[in-house]
């Protein structure tokens, strides 16, 4: 049982008195049962025995052998030996946060899902952001897809929206998922590279699998190196269904739109950040929430009536395709705010289990063949990773809705089920728990009744056959600067590939079918001849360009809110100017930091010490969005252009 609460004070550095700790919701309140605070408590064993000496093992004499009967040491060492659990096969590196979702209104015409019916309803959420390729210890700023998984703790059960920061995927059918992951992971003979796709097996696979072309060009774009997790779009990737109380279904694509806009770092900056701060994205999200700068996204859907399923020149069930927003605009449904950091990384972020198969009444699946495979794979892998089928009983995974079933036993069962009947139907326990008929509100889950007439075959639909038109749409929708970044990314990645035949195949059979200028530029950088034409006839996409695809069209609507601004100070700085500047930045919800030549206080113009937050050596320019140099008789600012060449800062000024 958790330790009894105590009034003993925490140290000021313990991180328990930050603004986000005051935020709560139904899920956070339910977790309180499992939280343990050891402040003011005696040190005890796992069995509740008070420990008198935690410094020395039990021995036969001061210099004699250790004794096997030392149950305190045995317990401590045994637990330590088994602390690690299997990491996720993909998305192992991640960070999470608590928050809430609030609907903008009643969307009953679209869905009977209860959390989308009441604008006053606060639905708790837990979000996990992640990279895909690398292990738990890999860097945050690698070029990679970012996972964007949201667990809604609704009154009707948990709904998991398990997506990415890109709207498409590398493959069309789940049967190829093991092949893709094996190809992108570190190569088996030497376990390299870590956290990246710039190696032979990845490019061998994607150059032979043209359906990957669209996703690969997204991965070569600035979307793969975000400035912050707070500045990423999120997508459900697959087509889902929403069903209203009358049984009318619509196809939908889920979108998360960040209020801070969509922003990235440069590739050179990403590499430097990996060396300066491996936890750059984790730290940025944690610090923002801890200081009360809560990230916010808008949830929206693209809605396609079932009657319009086949009106597009692509297949809605193809996960390598998106719906251009010019064809189907995004309809806003509500907002999500992340306003509390976890109390314990392992207990919450590491043990949270997301499964696309976790849905609630009013939401259902489509026949997307990649989605159908994920419905099995995610549950299956959690059983291995978390030690059995009872992973839903881990506190972070428990729904806020009641949970009663006839499922019993297995590893780590925590629920003590009363009664004699562990089956249904039964008469011994009065027939409980019983089925709930479908209803417009608070009813049992009813799968959408879709009429299907087909032969059982292993075959890809012809409507999945266009692999290049949307990749071309993406490239041609980029600004010239973004296009150059894509060219450089392909050149860097393929430049790491040892086998020339793979480089040639990617340029001639993939890039040439996307855009000949793209292929020629990459070929030139690799020392290869430029292809004169593609290998397949590519139909034009409608529209030819999409503004929604370029980050340049997503600046955000919050100004400098949440932006990190360095205030460079040195001996001779004017204290009044510094104070005025800091207050002005804070008034616009920016996050100023005072940086000095060293970590020691600087001496102001009036001879008084001014404490700094960090030194320029420990916090280089790439970690900030801008910097300012306050006025005053600064005598030691010669180090600024040397130690702080502003490569990433968008603004530099002296006031």
Secondary structure, 3 states (H helix, E strand, C coil): CCCCCCCCCCCCCCCCCCHHHHCCCHHHHHHHHHCCCCCCCCCECCCCCECCCCCCCCECCCCCCECCCCHHHHHHHHHHHCCCCCCCCCCCCEEEEEEEEEECCCCCCCCCCHHHCCCCCEEEEEEEEEECCCCCCCCCCCCCCEEEEEEEEECCEEEEEEEECCCCCCCCCHHHHHHHHHHHCCECCCCECCCCCCCHHHHHHHHHCHHHHHHHHHHCCHHHCECCHHHCCEECCCCEEEECCCCCEEEEEEEEEECCCCCECCHHHHHHHHHHCCCHHHHHHHHHHHCCCCCEEEEEEEEEEHHHCCCCCCCCCCCCCCCCCCCCCEEEEEEEEEEECCCCHHHHHHCCCCCCCCCCCCEEECCCHHHHHHHHHHHHHHHHHCCCHHHHHCHHHCCCCCCCCCCCCCCCCCCCCCCCCCCCCCCCCCCCCCCCCCCCCCCCCCCCCCCCCCCCCCCCCHHHCCCCHHHHHHHHCCCHHHHHHHHHHHHHHHHCCCCHHHHHHHHHHHHHHHCHHHHHHHHHHHCCCCCCCCCCCCCCCCCCCCHHHCHHHCCCCCCCCCCEEEEECCCCECHHHHHHHHHHHHHCCCEEEEEECCCCCEECCCCCEECCCEECCCCCHHHCCEEEECCECCCCHHHHHHHCCCCCCCCEEEC
